[in-house]
Amino acid sequence: MAEFTPTVPARVLPPVTVRDLPEPPRSTWRFIGPGLVGAGVGLASGEFILWPYIASQVGLVFIWGAAIGIITQWFLNMEIERYTLATGETALTGFSRMWKHWGLVFVLMTLGSNLWPGWVTTSATMVTYLTGAGEGAVRWIAIGMLLLIAFGLTLAPVIYIALERVIFVKVALVVILIVVAIVVAITADSWVQLGKGLTVGAQFPVPPLDFAVLMGAIAYAGAGGGQNLCQSNWIRDKGFGMGLYVPRLVSPVTGQEEAAASTGFQFAPTKDNLARWQRWWRFANLEQAWTFGLVTFVTIALMSMLAYSTVFGQPGLENSIEFLRVEGQVLQETVGTWFGVLFWVIGALALFAAAMGIVDYTSRLAADTLKTVYLNKSSVSENKVYFFTVWAIALIGIGILLLGFDQPLILLVFSACFAAVMMFVYSILLIVLNRRALPDAIKVRSYRLGALIWSVAFFGTLTVLVVIQQAQTLFGG
């Protein structure tokens, strides 16, 4: 083959280095993890509150919506992973190669969605259900959680390994809860209703709930917004594909930093490299399907079945943390005090782990973009940028809690809009990036290209609906 000229654009950032694609591992077990981390971080309010709330209102007739949302996100995640497998760069770096400030735009929107410490206050509220402490204790419990998250993420020698272990424990606890629920709480009728909910008949039933709530439930089943983009960072730290050449994110305090170029690599499409690519691509797809896809769907389905079995038809339920308090109380009355307590314990731990993952992926996206695009000639490492970003998020959250601010309406509005807008825009950018920046042999095509076009249409529709609805909320229209 003639000398290979990289296809990755080099107008904005330095050119990539040509290297052979590493050999896929013979034993793939140790490479399983990024999809499960994505599922574990995503198992938060949607799986514990939103989908069970929908089941409590209309039963399980809408569970097919979760399947559609998860399949859509699986295709999105794989196109995000495609670029990183092929180059060792994150999708955000790829976007920045097309226009310098794309990465910063996504980072700012992710910060806008996650800067308010809502995740830790939700977990802290569940702790008060267990302890009987008053609402005033939520603030101090949440502050303690933020400090624990910051220390945990910045003192672990290899940050991804620490996060992966936390998420593995979380998923194991959720599995325990689900197994116990199947034995003692989930009714036979809920299994029948689940089967009906997965069978989309000619009428394609849509439950009588707010349309934006239903669209949002489909869109964010599993992950959403900036979290999907972080699949790039997680598979790179796990050593997938060309990511094996990029040093992992480590603590600048306890880890050993390695010097590395801020940009990535590309392999020539030789027969050997393409054979390795096929094996990497097959494994990455299976890893994402069996961990992110399956774990997310099973959790949504069984948590919804638990809600259907206990609080279906009960009037006055709220789509908020209050829903979990009521569900726990009903479980105490119908099954036993011990099960209600178990439900709250695992819920609090699961939401805490989600908060830790949210701080991690927000900081990863910021550190990656700032170092690669704006500090690529600086001696400041990505590890140090990550360290300072984690602590900035934690300290801002603590300051907000100490000042006793409630979340302002305008921030709620922006948070609701950001995720939909982000997914709409980066669905378009993924089409452009994975068509133009990669060799013909590995660029996106066929039904996967069709899935991205569906994603653009779906999230574009959701963006318009959410923006209209939130504008009416904000301006009283």
DALIN-V223047 format. One record per residue. RES is the residue in one letter. SS is DSSP state (a for helix, b for strand, c for the rest). PHI is phi in degrees with one decimal (999 if undefined). OMEGA is omega in radians with two decimals (none if undefined). Layout:
# DALIN-V223047
RES&SS&PHI&OMEGA + RES&SS&PHI&OMEGA
This chain:
# DALIN-V223047
M&c&999&3.08 + A&c&-63.1&-3.14 + E&c&-55.3&-3.04 + F&c&-83.7&3.03 + T&c&-101.4&-3.10 + P&c&-55.2&3.12 + T&c&-96.0&3.12 + V&c&-68.7&-3.10 + P&c&-58.9&-3.12 + A&c&-127.1&-3.11 + R&c&-73.5&-3.07 + V&c&-96.5&-3.10 + L&c&-115.1&3.14 + P&c&-59.6&-3.12 + P&c&-66.5&3.08 + V&c&-79.5&3.11 + T&b&-99.7&3.13 + V&b&-82.7&3.09 + R&c&-143.5&3.07 + D&c&-70.5&3.06 + L&c&-69.0&3.13 + P&c&-61.1&3.07 + E&c&-67.0&3.03 + P&c&-63.8&-3.11 + P&c&-70.2&3.07 + R&c&-70.2&3.06 + S&c&-104.5&-3.04 + T&c&-91.4&-3.07 + W&a&-59.0&-3.08 + R&a&-72.8&3.11 + F&a&-94.0&3.10 + I&c&-74.9&3.14 + G&c&163.0&-3.07 + P&a&-58.0&3.11 + G&a&-64.8&3.13 + L&a&-69.9&3.05 + V&a&-61.8&3.10 + G&a&-60.2&3.11 + A&a&-65.7&-3.08 + G&a&-65.3&3.09 + V&a&-66.1&-3.11 + G&a&-75.3&3.13 + L&c&-77.4&-3.07 + A&c&-131.5&-3.02 + S&a&-63.7&-3.14 + G&a&-63.4&-3.10 + E&a&-76.5&-3.10 + F&a&-92.8&-3.08 + I&a&-121.3&-2.94 + L&a&-63.8&-3.11 + W&a&-66.8&3.03 + P&a&-61.4&3.09 + Y&a&-62.5&3.10 + I&a&-59.6&3.12 + A&a&-64.0&-3.14 + S&a&-70.5&-3.10 + Q&a&-92.1&-3.00 + V&a&-128.1&-3.09 + G&c&83.0&-3.04 + L&c&-103.9&-3.07 + V&c&-70.0&-3.06 + F&c&-106.9&-3.04 + I&a&-64.8&3.06 + W&a&-61.9&3.11 + G&a&-64.5&3.10 + A&a&-64.6&3.13 + A&a&-61.7&3.12 + I&a&-62.7&-3.14 + G&a&-62.5&-3.10 + I&a&-68.6&3.12 + I&a&-62.9&3.10 + T&a&-59.6&-3.13 + Q&a&-69.7&3.09 + W&a&-62.0&3.09 + F&a&-62.3&3.11 + L&a&-60.5&-3.12 + N&a&-59.8&-3.12 + M&a&-69.3&3.08 + E&a&-74.0&3.01 + I&a&-66.6&3.13 + E&a&-70.6&-3.09 + R&a&-54.9&-3.08 + Y&a&-64.7&-3.12 + T&a&-71.3&3.06 + L&a&-57.7&-3.05 + A&a&-84.6&-3.01 + T&a&-131.0&-3.01 + G&c&79.2&3.07 + E&c&-93.2&3.06 + T&c&-78.4&3.10 + A&a&-60.2&3.13 + L&a&-61.8&3.08 + T&a&-64.2&3.09 + G&a&-60.7&3.10 + F&a&-62.9&-3.13 + S&a&-66.5&3.07 + R&a&-68.9&3.12 + M&a&-85.4&3.03 + W&c&-150.5&-2.92 + K&c&-51.9&-2.95 + H&c&-100.7&3.11 + W&a&-58.1&-3.12 + G&a&-59.0&-3.13 + L&a&-64.7&3.10 + V&a&-58.9&-3.13 + F&a&-68.5&3.11 + V&a&-62.9&-3.13 + L&a&-64.1&3.10 + M&a&-68.2&3.09 + T&a&-65.6&3.07 + L&a&-61.8&3.12 + G&a&-61.2&3.13 + S&a&-80.1&-2.93 + N&a&-114.3&-3.04 + L&c&-67.3&3.12 + W&c&-72.6&-3.00 + P&c&-79.8&-3.09 + G&a&-70.6&-3.09 + W&a&-67.9&-3.14 + V&a&-71.5&3.11 + T&a&-69.2&3.06 + T&a&-64.9&3.09 + S&a&-62.7&3.14 + A&a&-63.4&3.10 + T&a&-62.9&3.10 + M&a&-65.9&3.07 + V&a&-63.3&3.12 + T&a&-67.6&3.05 + Y&a&-63.3&-3.11 + L&a&-78.6&-3.03 + T&a&-93.3&-3.07 + G&c&79.0&3.13 + A&c&-68.0&-3.12 + G&c&-75.4&-3.12 + E&c&-61.0&-3.13 + G&a&-64.2&-3.13 + A&a&-77.5&-3.08 + V&a&-56.8&-3.09 + R&a&-57.9&-3.05 + W&a&-73.3&3.07 + I&a&-64.2&-3.13 + A&a&-64.8&3.10 + I&a&-62.4&3.09 + G&a&-60.7&3.11 + M&a&-65.7&3.13 + L&a&-62.7&3.11 + L&a&-65.3&3.13 + L&a&-62.3&3.11 + I&a&-63.1&-3.10 + A&a&-63.4&3.11 + F&a&-64.4&-3.12 + G&a&-62.0&-3.08 + L&a&-80.0&-3.05 + T&a&-106.9&3.10 + L&a&-108.7&3.08 + A&c&-69.6&-3.11 + P&c&-55.1&3.03 + V&b&-120.0&-2.92 + I&a&-66.1&-3.12 + Y&a&-60.3&-3.13 + I&a&-61.7&3.12 + A&a&-62.6&3.14 + L&a&-63.6&-3.12 + E&a&-59.7&-3.14 + R&a&-65.9&3.10 + V&a&-61.1&-3.11 + I&a&-67.7&3.09 + F&a&-61.2&3.09 + V&a&-63.7&3.13 + K&a&-59.6&-3.12 + V&a&-61.8&3.11 + A&a&-61.9&3.13 + L&a&-65.4&3.12 + V&a&-64.5&3.09 + V&a&-62.6&3.09 + I&a&-59.5&3.12 + L&a&-59.1&-3.10 + I&a&-65.8&-3.14 + V&a&-62.1&3.12 + V&a&-63.7&-3.14 + A&a&-62.5&3.12 + I&a&-60.0&-3.08 + V&a&-74.6&-2.94 + V&a&-114.5&-2.98 + A&c&-128.4&-3.06 + I&c&-75.7&-3.05 + T&c&-84.5&3.11 + A&a&-62.8&-3.13 + D&a&-63.1&-3.13 + S&a&-66.5&3.07 + W&a&-66.6&3.09 + V&a&-63.0&-3.13 + Q&a&-66.3&3.09 + L&a&-63.2&3.10 + G&a&-59.3&3.11 + K&a&-67.3&-3.12 + G&a&-67.9&3.12 + L&c&-92.5&3.12 + T&c&-103.4&-3.12 + V&c&-84.8&-3.11 + G&c&-80.4&-3.11 + A&c&-61.5&-3.10 + Q&c&-82.2&3.13 + F&c&46.0&-2.97 + P&c&-61.3&3.03 + V&c&-116.0&-3.06 + P&c&-67.1&-3.08 + P&c&-80.0&3.06 + L&c&-123.6&3.12 + D&c&-52.3&-3.03 + F&a&-62.7&3.14 + A&a&-66.1&3.09 + V&a&-63.2&-3.13 + L&a&-66.6&3.12 + M&a&-63.0&3.13 + G&a&-64.5&3.12 + A&a&-63.2&3.09 + I&a&-66.4&-3.03 + A&a&-63.6&-3.00 + Y&c&-110.4&3.01 + A&c&-66.5&3.13 + G&c&106.3&-3.10 + A&c&-139.8&3.13 + G&c&134.7&3.08 + G&c&62.1&-3.07 + G&a&-70.3&-3.09 + Q&a&-61.8&3.11 + N&a&-60.2&-3.14 + L&a&-61.7&-3.08 + C&c&-75.0&3.01 + Q&a&-55.7&3.07 + S&a&-56.2&-3.06 + N&a&-66.6&-3.09 + W&a&-69.5&3.13 + I&a&-71.2&3.09 + R&a&-66.8&3.11 + D&a&-67.6&3.10 + K&a&-82.7&3.09 + G&c&88.9&3.10 + F&c&-74.3&2.99 + G&a&53.4&-3.12 + M&a&-69.0&3.06 + G&a&-63.6&3.11 + L&a&-62.4&-3.12 + Y&a&-83.1&-3.06 + V&c&-102.7&3.12 + P&c&-59.7&-3.14 + R&c&-77.0&3.10 + L&c&-72.6&-3.11 + V&b&-128.1&3.06 + S&c&-72.7&3.07 + P&c&-71.4&3.14 + V&c&-94.3&-3.05 + T&c&-110.0&-3.10 + G&c&-94.7&3.11 + Q&c&-110.9&-3.08 + E&c&-74.7&3.08 + E&c&-117.9&3.07 + A&c&-69.9&-3.12 + A&c&-155.6&3.03 + A&c&-66.9&-3.10 + S&c&-83.7&3.10 + T&c&-115.6&-2.90 + G&c&-105.7&-2.98 + F&b&-137.8&3.01 + Q&b&-152.1&3.13 + F&c&-101.7&3.05 + A&c&-70.1&-3.09 + P&c&-77.6&3.07 + T&c&-80.0&-3.14 + K&a&-58.5&-3.12 + D&a&-66.2&-3.14 + N&a&-64.4&-3.14 + L&a&-68.9&3.06 + A&a&-65.3&3.07 + R&a&-64.4&3.14 + W&a&-57.5&-3.12 + Q&a&-59.1&-3.14 + R&a&-71.6&3.08 + W&a&-62.4&-3.08 + W&a&-64.8&3.12 + R&a&-63.3&-3.14 + F&a&-64.4&-3.12 + A&a&-60.6&3.10 + N&a&-63.9&-3.13 + L&a&-66.9&3.13 + E&a&-59.7&-3.13 + Q&a&-69.3&-3.11 + A&a&-69.6&-3.05 + W&a&-77.9&-3.13 + T&a&-100.0&-3.13 + F&a&-60.9&-3.03 + G&a&-66.8&-3.05 + L&a&-67.6&-3.12 + V&a&-60.5&-3.13 + T&a&-63.4&-3.09 + F&a&-66.1&-3.14 + V&a&-60.5&3.14 + T&a&-65.1&3.12 + I&a&-59.7&-3.08 + A&a&-62.6&-3.04 + L&a&-76.9&3.03 + M&a&-67.7&3.07 + S&a&-68.5&3.09 + M&a&-63.9&3.10 + L&a&-63.5&3.10 + A&a&-65.2&3.13 + Y&a&-62.1&-3.09 + S&a&-71.8&-3.01 + T&a&-115.8&-3.00 + V&a&-124.9&3.13 + F&c&-60.6&3.12 + G&c&85.1&3.13 + Q&c&-74.2&-3.06 + P&c&-74.4&3.00 + G&c&79.7&3.13 + L&c&-73.8&-3.12 + E&c&-108.5&3.04 + N&c&-85.9&-3.08 + S&c&-159.6&3.12 + I&a&-58.8&3.11 + E&a&-59.7&3.12 + F&a&-59.9&-3.12 + L&a&-69.1&3.08 + R&a&-64.3&-3.14 + V&a&-64.6&-3.12 + E&a&-62.5&3.09 + G&a&-62.5&3.12 + Q&a&-65.2&3.11 + V&a&-64.6&3.10 + L&a&-62.8&3.09 + Q&a&-64.2&-3.10 + E&a&-75.4&-3.01 + T&a&-91.7&-3.10 + V&c&-108.9&-3.12 + G&c&156.6&-3.12 + T&a&-56.2&-3.07 + W&a&-60.6&-3.07 + F&a&-76.1&3.06 + G&a&-62.0&3.10 + V&a&-65.1&3.10 + L&a&-58.4&3.13 + F&a&-60.2&-3.14 + W&a&-71.0&-3.14 + V&a&-60.7&-3.11 + I&a&-68.0&3.08 + G&a&-61.2&-3.14 + A&a&-63.6&-3.14 + L&a&-66.5&-3.13 + A&a&-65.8&3.14 + L&a&-71.0&3.05 + F&a&-65.0&3.12 + A&a&-63.1&3.08 + A&a&-62.9&3.11 + A&a&-61.9&3.10 + M&a&-62.4&3.11 + G&a&-65.4&3.14 + I&a&-66.9&3.08 + V&a&-62.6&-3.14 + D&a&-62.9&-3.04 + Y&a&-69.8&3.07 + T&a&-62.7&-3.13 + S&a&-70.1&3.11 + R&a&-63.1&-3.13 + L&a&-61.3&-3.14 + A&a&-65.6&-3.09 + A&a&-64.5&-3.14 + D&a&-61.3&-3.10 + T&a&-67.9&-3.09 + L&a&-63.4&-3.11 + K&a&-70.2&-3.03 + T&a&-70.9&-3.00 + V&a&-97.9&-2.98 + Y&a&-108.0&-3.10 + L&c&-119.6&-3.03 + N&c&-68.6&3.08 + K&c&-104.3&-3.12 + S&c&-90.6&3.09 + S&c&-81.8&3.12 + V&c&-70.1&-3.08 + S&c&-84.0&3.06 + E&a&-62.2&3.12 + N&a&-60.9&-3.14 + K&a&-69.8&3.10 + V&a&-62.2&3.09 + Y&a&-60.3&-3.14 + F&a&-54.5&-3.09 + F&a&-69.1&3.13 + T&a&-67.6&3.10 + V&a&-57.4&-3.11 + W&a&-69.2&3.08 + A&a&-63.6&3.12 + I&a&-62.1&-3.12 + A&a&-64.7&-3.08 + L&a&-70.5&3.06 + I&a&-63.2&3.10 + G&a&-61.3&3.11 + I&a&-63.8&3.11 + G&a&-60.6&3.11 + I&a&-60.7&-3.12 + L&a&-66.8&-3.13 + L&a&-66.2&3.12 + L&a&-78.6&3.06 + G&c&72.8&-3.14 + F&c&-70.5&2.89 + D&c&-86.7&-3.13 + Q&c&-66.9&-3.10 + P&c&-66.5&-3.09 + L&a&-56.1&-3.06 + I&a&-64.4&3.12 + L&a&-72.6&3.04 + L&a&-58.8&3.14 + V&a&-63.3&-3.13 + F&a&-62.2&-3.14 + S&a&-60.5&-3.14 + A&a&-66.2&-3.10 + C&a&-83.7&-2.98 + F&a&-58.8&-3.05 + A&a&-61.9&-3.14 + A&a&-64.1&-3.14 + V&a&-63.8&-3.13 + M&a&-57.9&-3.06 + M&a&-68.3&3.06 + F&a&-63.3&-3.07 + V&a&-69.5&-3.07 + Y&a&-77.0&2.96 + S&a&-64.8&3.08 + I&a&-66.8&-3.10 + L&a&-63.9&3.11 + L&a&-64.3&3.07 + I&a&-61.4&-3.11 + V&a&-65.4&-3.07 + L&a&-62.4&-3.05 + N&a&-82.1&2.97 + R&a&-96.9&-3.01 + R&a&-95.6&-2.98 + A&c&-94.0&-3.07 + L&c&-117.1&3.10 + P&c&-61.3&-3.09 + D&a&-53.8&-3.03 + A&a&-66.6&-3.07 + I&a&-125.7&3.14 + K&c&-72.5&-3.14 + V&c&-70.8&3.14 + R&c&-158.2&2.99 + S&a&57.7&-3.04 + Y&a&-66.7&3.10 + R&a&-70.8&3.03 + L&a&-64.0&3.07 + G&a&-61.0&3.12 + A&a&-64.7&3.09 + L&a&-68.2&3.09 + I&a&-64.1&3.04 + W&a&-59.6&-3.14 + S&a&-62.3&3.09 + V&a&-59.9&-3.11 + A&a&-65.1&-3.10 + F&a&-66.4&-3.09 + F&a&-73.3&3.01 + G&a&-65.6&3.08 + T&a&-61.4&3.14 + L&a&-61.9&3.13 + T&a&-58.4&-3.14 + V&a&-61.8&-3.13 + L&a&-62.5&-3.10 + V&a&-67.2&-3.14 + V&a&-62.1&3.12 + I&a&-62.4&-3.11 + Q&a&-62.4&-3.10 + Q&a&-72.9&3.05 + A&a&-63.8&3.08 + Q&a&-64.2&3.11 + T&a&-65.5&-3.06 + L&a&-72.4&-3.04 + F&a&-105.0&3.06 + G&c&71.9&-3.12 + G&c&-80.8&none
